[in-house]
C-alpha cells in the first residue's frame, strides 16, 4: 500500500512552509508585472494535441518525446500543456483580443508538464510565469521585457548571480537557408551520426544542434554558424536592442549558439542562466515569435515573450540561503485560560483581523496550562501573544507579550487595536 501515497515520478508536493517561498516570489512577480501594465490571462492546462504540433513543430524534442498526450472518451487526442505561449496565443485569437492593430501585454502563472528524465532543476510537472506581448514590432518591446525581467531578478536580490545571453536567429527564410547549409555539412558526416540525428538530418537538421550525444560534439562545433545567414533587417533589429542595453548598462553577452528548442522563434532570443548550479540552467528564457499566429490561420501578429521557471528561482534562492519568509509565521497568538473565555477570545481575534487583514492571527483552541500555551506560541514562531484570563475579563484588559524581546504590558481591551497599530509601526 505504501506505493499508493507516493507522488508520481517527477511531480512534487509543496507543504505550507515550502509555499512561503512561492508566495514571496509570486508577490514580487505580480508587483512588477503590474508596474509594467501587464494583465493576467488564464487558459486551460489541457489543449488539443495538434495545437502544439502546429505551433511548436513536429520535429522537436517536446513534441516527439516529452508531451503528456492521451485520448479522451471520444478519442480526441489531448495534451497537458508543455509550455504556455501556444495556449496563450490560442486563447487570445479565440477571444478576439488580437484583432487587427490590437496590442496586448499579458502574463500567466501555472503548471506545465513534460515527460523527461527528472533531475536537479528539471521536473515533469513544473511551474512557469509567462510574459507575452502582442502587436509590437519594434525592438523597444524586446528591450522592455528584458528590463522587466531584470527588475524582477533585482527585486529578488539575485541579479548578480545570473547572466543574460542574447542572440538573433533571423527570419524563417534565414533559417531555411541555414538548414540547407546544415544539411550539406551533416550529410558529409552522415556515417558518424547517431540514429536520432540521421532521422533529423532529413526532417529538421537544425535539431541536430540540440544533440546531447558527446560523440557528436566535434561535428556540431564545426557546423556553419547561424549568424552568417541572418538578414540585414534582423541584424538591424538586434543591434538596436543591444544599443539600448548598453545605454542603460544592463550586462549581457552574445551567444551565437543560442537558438532555443522551439520552431516558432525568430529574431531575438535570450536566456538568463546561473553558474550557481552544478550544471547550466536557464532561470528565464524567451524570444520573438512574430509568425506563430499565422500557424493557426490568424493574421500576422508580431509577438515576443518569455517564461520564468519558478522551481529554478527557488533552487537559486535556496542555494544562496536568501531569506524569503517572514521571521515569524504568526504575528498574533491569542491564548485564554478557561473554556468559558473562548468566545471572548474569538471575538477579540475577529476584531483584530478586521483592523489588520494582512496579519496572521491564530487563536489557541487547545487551551490549558498557560505555561504550555506560551511554549506552543514560541514553537509556532509567534511574535506576540495576547493573553486573556479571568482577571483580564473582569478588568476588561488584555496582556500583550513580545516574544522576541521578552517584554510585556497590560492595557484596556478597547485600546487593543491602537496598541497593536503602534507595535506594528515600530517593529514591522
C-alpha positions as CSV (number, residue, x, y, z in Angstrom):
1,X,0.0,0.0,0.0
2,X,3.0,2.3,0.5
3,X,3.3,3.0,-3.2
4,X,-0.2,4.5,-3.3
5,X,0.8,7.6,-1.3
6,X,3.9,8.2,-3.3
7,X,3.6,11.1,-5.8
8,X,4.1,10.5,-9.5
9,X,7.7,10.4,-10.5
10,X,8.9,13.9,-11.3
11,X,5.9,15.6,-9.7
12,X,6.3,17.1,-6.2
13,X,4.3,18.1,-3.2
14,X,4.8,21.5,-1.6
15,X,3.9,21.8,2.1
16,X,2.9,25.1,3.8
17,X,6.4,26.0,4.8
18,X,7.7,25.5,1.3
19,X,4.7,27.5,-0.1
20,X,6.1,30.6,1.7
21,X,8.9,31.0,-0.8
22,X,6.4,30.5,-3.7
23,X,4.2,33.3,-2.2
24,X,7.3,35.5,-1.8
25,X,8.3,35.0,-5.5
26,X,4.7,35.4,-6.7
27,X,4.2,38.7,-4.8
28,X,7.3,40.2,-6.5
29,X,6.3,38.9,-9.9
30,X,2.8,40.3,-9.7
31,X,4.0,43.7,-8.3
32,X,6.5,44.2,-11.1
33,X,4.1,42.9,-13.8
34,X,1.5,45.4,-12.6
35,X,4.1,48.1,-12.7
36,X,4.7,47.5,-16.4
37,X,0.9,47.3,-17.0
38,X,0.8,43.6,-17.9
39,X,-2.6,41.9,-17.3
40,X,-3.3,38.4,-16.1
41,X,-4.8,35.8,-18.5
42,X,-5.8,32.3,-17.6
43,X,-6.4,29.4,-20.1
44,X,-6.7,25.6,-19.7
45,X,-3.8,23.3,-18.9
46,X,-5.2,20.8,-21.5
47,X,-5.3,21.6,-25.2
48,X,-5.7,19.6,-28.4
49,X,-2.5,17.8,-29.3
50,X,-2.5,19.2,-32.8
51,X,-2.3,22.7,-31.4
52,X,1.2,22.0,-30.1
53,X,2.3,20.1,-33.2
54,X,1.3,23.1,-35.4
55,X,2.8,25.7,-33.0
56,X,5.9,24.1,-31.6
57,X,6.9,22.0,-34.5
58,X,6.6,18.2,-35.2
59,X,10.4,17.7,-35.2
60,X,11.2,19.0,-31.7
61,X,12.1,17.1,-28.5
62,X,8.9,18.4,-26.8
63,X,6.5,17.1,-29.5
64,X,8.5,13.9,-30.3
65,X,9.4,12.8,-26.8
66,X,8.1,14.9,-23.9
67,X,4.4,15.6,-24.2
68,X,1.8,14.0,-21.9
69,X,-0.8,13.1,-24.6
70,X,-3.8,10.9,-24.2
71,X,-7.2,10.2,-25.8
72,X,-10.4,11.3,-24.1
73,X,-13.7,9.2,-24.2
74,X,-14.4,10.4,-27.7
75,X,-10.9,9.5,-29.0
76,X,-9.8,13.1,-29.2
77,X,-6.1,13.5,-28.7
78,X,-5.4,15.9,-25.8
79,X,-2.2,17.1,-24.2
80,X,-1.2,18.6,-20.9
81,X,0.5,21.9,-21.8
82,X,4.3,21.6,-22.1
83,X,4.6,25.4,-22.3
84,X,2.3,28.4,-22.1
85,X,2.9,30.5,-25.2
86,X,0.8,28.3,-27.5
87,X,-2.2,28.2,-25.3
88,X,-2.0,31.9,-24.6
89,X,-1.9,32.7,-28.3
90,X,-4.8,30.4,-29.0
91,X,-6.8,31.9,-26.2
92,X,-6.2,35.5,-27.4
93,X,-7.2,34.6,-31.0
94,X,-10.3,32.8,-29.9
95,X,-11.4,35.6,-27.6
96,X,-10.8,38.3,-30.2
97,X,-8.0,40.0,-28.1
98,X,-5.7,40.0,-31.2
99,X,-7.9,41.8,-33.7
100,X,-6.0,44.0,-36.3
101,X,-3.7,46.6,-34.7
102,X,-4.5,45.3,-31.2
103,X,-1.8,45.5,-28.6
104,X,-1.8,43.2,-25.6
105,X,0.6,42.8,-22.6
106,X,-0.3,39.6,-20.7
107,X,1.1,37.3,-18.1
108,X,0.1,33.9,-16.6
109,X,1.3,31.6,-13.9
110,X,0.8,27.9,-13.6
111,X,1.9,24.3,-14.1
112,X,3.5,22.9,-17.3
113,X,4.1,19.2,-18.0
114,X,7.0,17.4,-19.8
115,X,7.8,13.7,-19.8
116,X,11.5,13.9,-19.4
117,X,14.1,12.4,-17.1
118,X,13.7,14.0,-13.6
119,X,16.9,15.6,-12.4
120,X,18.2,18.6,-10.5
121,X,16.2,21.6,-11.6
122,X,14.1,19.6,-14.0
123,X,10.7,18.2,-13.0
124,X,7.9,16.6,-15.0
125,X,5.4,19.0,-13.5
126,X,7.0,22.4,-13.2
127,X,5.7,26.0,-12.9
128,X,6.3,29.0,-15.1
129,X,5.4,32.6,-15.1
130,X,4.8,33.5,-18.8
131,X,5.1,37.1,-20.0
132,X,3.7,37.8,-23.5
133,X,3.5,41.0,-25.6
134,X,1.4,41.0,-28.8
135,X,1.2,43.7,-31.5
136,X,4.6,45.3,-31.1
137,X,7.1,45.0,-33.9
138,X,9.8,47.4,-32.8
139,X,12.8,46.2,-30.7
140,X,11.7,48.6,-28.0
141,X,9.3,45.9,-26.7
142,X,12.2,43.3,-26.6
143,X,14.0,45.9,-24.5
144,X,11.1,46.4,-22.2
145,X,10.7,42.7,-21.5
146,X,14.4,42.4,-20.7
147,X,14.1,45.4,-18.4
148,X,11.0,43.8,-16.7
149,X,12.8,40.5,-16.0
150,X,15.9,42.3,-14.9
151,X,13.9,44.3,-12.4
152,X,12.2,41.1,-11.1
153,X,15.6,39.5,-10.6
154,X,16.9,42.6,-8.9
155,X,13.9,42.7,-6.5
156,X,14.6,39.1,-5.7
157,X,18.2,40.1,-4.9
158,X,19.7,37.6,-7.4
159,X,20.5,39.7,-10.4
160,X,24.3,39.5,-9.6
161,X,24.1,35.6,-9.8
162,X,22.6,35.4,-13.3
163,X,23.9,36.1,-16.7
164,X,21.9,37.4,-19.7
165,X,22.7,35.8,-23.1
166,X,21.3,37.1,-26.4
167,X,21.3,36.1,-30.0
168,X,19.4,36.8,-33.2
169,X,18.2,33.8,-35.2
170,X,16.8,35.8,-38.1
171,X,13.6,35.2,-40.1
172,X,12.0,32.0,-41.2
173,X,13.7,32.4,-44.6
174,X,17.1,33.0,-43.0
175,X,16.7,29.7,-41.1
176,X,15.6,27.9,-44.2
177,X,18.8,28.9,-45.9
178,X,20.7,27.9,-42.8
179,X,19.1,24.5,-42.7
180,X,20.2,23.8,-46.2
181,X,23.8,24.6,-45.3
182,X,23.5,22.4,-42.1
183,X,22.1,19.6,-44.2
184,X,25.1,19.7,-46.6
185,X,27.5,19.8,-43.6
186,X,26.0,16.9,-41.7
187,X,25.4,14.9,-44.9
188,X,29.1,14.7,-45.4
189,X,29.4,13.2,-41.9
190,X,26.3,11.1,-42.0
191,X,28.2,7.9,-41.2
192,X,29.2,9.4,-37.9
193,X,25.6,10.5,-36.9
194,X,23.7,8.5,-34.4
195,X,20.2,7.1,-35.3
196,X,18.3,10.1,-33.9
197,X,20.5,12.6,-35.8
198,X,20.3,10.7,-39.0
199,X,16.5,10.9,-38.9
200,X,16.6,14.6,-38.1
201,X,19.0,15.2,-41.0
202,X,16.1,14.6,-43.4
203,X,13.4,16.3,-41.2
204,X,14.9,19.2,-39.4
205,X,18.8,19.4,-39.4
206,X,18.6,22.4,-37.0
207,X,17.6,20.0,-34.3
208,X,20.8,18.1,-34.6
209,X,22.4,21.0,-32.8
210,X,20.4,20.1,-29.7
211,X,22.0,16.6,-29.5
212,X,23.2,15.6,-26.1
213,X,25.4,12.9,-27.5
214,X,29.0,13.7,-26.7
215,X,30.2,11.8,-29.7
216,X,28.5,14.5,-31.9
217,X,30.3,17.5,-30.2
218,X,33.1,17.9,-32.8
219,X,30.8,17.6,-35.8
220,X,28.4,20.2,-34.3
221,X,31.2,22.6,-33.4
222,X,32.4,22.6,-37.0
223,X,28.9,23.2,-38.4
224,X,28.0,26.5,-40.1
225,X,27.0,29.3,-37.7
226,X,23.5,30.8,-38.0
227,X,24.6,34.4,-37.6
228,X,26.2,34.3,-41.1
229,X,22.8,33.6,-42.6
230,X,20.8,36.3,-40.8
231,X,19.3,39.1,-42.9
232,X,20.2,42.8,-42.6
233,X,16.7,43.5,-41.2
234,X,17.2,41.1,-38.3
235,X,20.7,42.3,-37.7
236,X,19.5,45.9,-37.5
237,X,16.7,44.9,-35.1
238,X,19.3,43.1,-32.9
239,X,21.8,45.9,-33.0
240,X,19.2,48.4,-31.9
241,X,18.3,46.2,-28.9
242,X,22.0,45.8,-27.9
243,X,22.4,49.6,-28.2
244,X,19.5,50.1,-25.7
245,X,21.0,47.6,-23.3
246,X,24.4,49.3,-23.4
247,X,22.9,52.7,-22.8
248,X,21.1,51.6,-19.7
249,X,24.1,49.5,-18.6
250,X,22.4,46.1,-18.5
251,X,25.2,43.5,-18.8
252,X,24.8,40.8,-21.4
253,X,26.8,38.5,-23.7
254,X,26.1,37.4,-27.2
255,X,25.9,33.7,-27.6
256,X,25.7,32.7,-31.3
257,X,24.9,29.1,-30.4
258,X,21.7,30.1,-28.5
259,X,18.8,29.1,-30.8
260,X,16.1,27.8,-28.4
261,X,14.4,24.5,-28.9
262,X,11.0,25.7,-30.3
263,X,10.4,26.2,-34.0
264,X,8.2,29.3,-33.6
265,X,11.1,31.7,-32.6
266,X,12.5,34.4,-34.9
267,X,14.9,37.3,-34.5
268,X,15.7,38.0,-30.8
269,X,16.2,35.1,-28.4
270,X,17.5,35.3,-24.9
271,X,18.2,33.4,-21.7
272,X,19.2,34.2,-18.1
273,X,21.4,31.5,-16.7
274,X,23.2,30.9,-13.4
275,X,26.5,29.3,-12.7
276,X,25.4,28.7,-9.1
277,X,24.1,25.2,-10.1
278,X,26.3,22.1,-10.8
279,X,25.2,22.4,-14.4
280,X,24.0,25.3,-16.5
281,X,20.3,26.0,-16.0
282,X,18.1,28.7,-17.6
283,X,16.2,30.8,-15.0
284,X,14.3,32.6,-17.7
285,X,14.2,32.2,-21.5
286,X,12.3,33.5,-24.4
287,X,12.3,35.5,-27.7
288,X,10.2,36.8,-30.6
289,X,7.7,34.6,-32.3
290,X,6.2,37.0,-34.9
291,X,4.8,34.3,-37.2
292,X,3.1,32.0,-34.6
293,X,-0.3,33.5,-35.2
294,X,-0.2,32.5,-38.9
295,X,0.4,28.9,-37.9
296,X,-3.2,29.0,-36.5
297,X,-4.7,30.7,-39.6
298,X,-4.8,34.2,-37.9
299,X,-3.3,37.4,-39.4
300,X,0.4,38.3,-38.8
301,X,0.7,39.4,-35.2
302,X,4.2,40.4,-34.0
303,X,4.9,39.0,-30.6
304,X,7.6,38.4,-28.0
305,X,7.5,36.6,-24.7
306,X,9.4,34.6,-22.1
307,X,8.9,32.2,-19.3
308,X,10.4,32.3,-15.8
309,X,10.9,29.0,-14.1
310,X,9.6,29.1,-10.6
311,X,11.3,26.0,-9.4
312,X,14.6,27.3,-10.8
313,X,14.2,30.5,-8.9
314,X,13.6,28.6,-5.7
315,X,16.7,26.5,-6.2
316,X,18.8,29.6,-6.8
317,X,17.4,31.4,-3.7
318,X,17.9,28.3,-1.6
319,X,21.5,27.9,-2.8
320,X,22.2,31.5,-1.8
321,X,20.4,31.0,1.5
322,X,18.3,34.0,0.9
323,X,15.5,34.8,3.4
324,X,12.2,34.6,1.6
325,X,9.9,34.0,4.5
326,X,8.9,36.2,7.4
327,X,10.8,35.8,10.7
328,X,7.5,35.0,12.4
329,X,4.9,32.6,11.0
330,X,2.3,34.0,13.3
331,X,2.0,37.7,14.1
332,X,-0.5,37.4,16.9
333,X,-1.2,34.3,19.0
334,X,-4.3,34.6,21.2
335,X,-4.5,32.4,24.3
336,X,-7.1,32.2,27.1
337,X,-7.1,30.5,30.5
338,X,-10.6,28.8,30.6
339,X,-13.0,27.4,28.1
340,X,-15.7,29.8,29.2
341,X,-13.5,32.7,27.9
342,X,-13.1,31.1,24.4
343,X,-15.9,33.1,22.7
344,X,-14.4,36.3,24.2
345,X,-11.0,35.4,22.7
346,X,-12.5,34.6,19.3
347,X,-14.4,37.9,19.2
348,X,-11.1,39.7,20.0
349,X,-9.3,37.9,17.2
350,X,-12.1,38.8,14.7
351,X,-11.8,42.5,15.6
352,X,-8.0,42.3,15.1
353,X,-8.4,40.6,11.7
354,X,-10.8,43.3,10.6
355,X,-8.4,46.0,11.6
356,X,-5.3,44.2,10.3
357,X,-6.4,42.0,7.4
358,X,-2.8,41.2,6.3
359,X,-1.7,40.0,9.7
360,X,-1.6,36.3,10.7
361,X,-3.7,35.8,13.8
362,X,-4.3,32.4,15.5
363,X,-6.4,31.5,18.4
364,X,-5.1,28.6,20.5
365,X,-8.2,26.4,20.8
366,X,-6.4,23.7,22.6
367,X,-6.2,25.9,25.7
368,X,-4.9,24.7,29.1
369,X,-1.9,25.4,31.2
370,X,-0.7,29.0,30.4
371,X,2.9,28.0,30.5
372,X,2.4,25.3,27.9
373,X,0.4,27.7,25.7
374,X,3.3,30.2,25.8
375,X,5.7,27.3,24.9
376,X,3.4,26.4,22.0
377,X,3.5,30.1,20.8
378,X,7.3,30.0,20.8
379,X,7.3,26.7,18.9
380,X,5.0,28.0,16.2
381,X,7.1,31.1,15.7
382,X,4.6,33.7,17.0
383,X,5.9,37.3,17.5
384,X,3.4,38.5,20.1
385,X,0.9,36.7,22.4
386,X,-2.3,38.2,23.7
387,X,-3.4,36.6,27.0
388,X,-7.0,36.7,28.3
389,X,-7.6,35.3,31.7
390,X,-10.3,35.6,34.3
391,X,-8.7,38.8,35.8
392,X,-8.4,40.3,32.3
393,X,-12.1,39.7,31.6
394,X,-13.1,41.2,34.9
395,X,-10.9,44.3,34.4
396,X,-11.6,44.5,30.6
397,X,-7.9,44.3,29.9
398,X,-5.5,42.2,27.8
399,X,-1.9,41.2,28.4
400,X,0.4,41.5,25.4
401,X,3.8,39.8,25.4
402,X,6.5,40.4,22.8
403,X,8.2,37.0,22.5
404,X,11.2,38.4,20.6
405,X,12.3,40.9,23.2
406,X,10.6,39.2,26.2
407,X,8.6,42.3,27.2
408,X,5.0,42.6,28.2
409,X,2.3,45.2,29.1
410,X,-1.3,45.2,30.1
411,X,-3.8,47.7,28.6
412,X,-7.6,48.1,28.3
413,X,-9.2,45.9,25.8
414,X,-10.8,48.9,24.0
415,X,-7.3,50.1,23.2
416,X,-6.0,46.8,21.7
417,X,-6.2,48.0,18.0
418,X,-4.4,51.2,18.9
419,X,-1.7,49.4,20.8
420,X,-1.2,46.8,18.0
421,X,-1.0,49.6,15.4
422,X,1.7,51.3,17.4
423,X,3.6,48.0,17.7
424,X,3.4,47.1,14.0
425,X,4.5,50.6,13.0
426,X,7.5,50.4,15.3
427,X,8.7,46.8,14.7
428,X,7.4,45.8,11.2
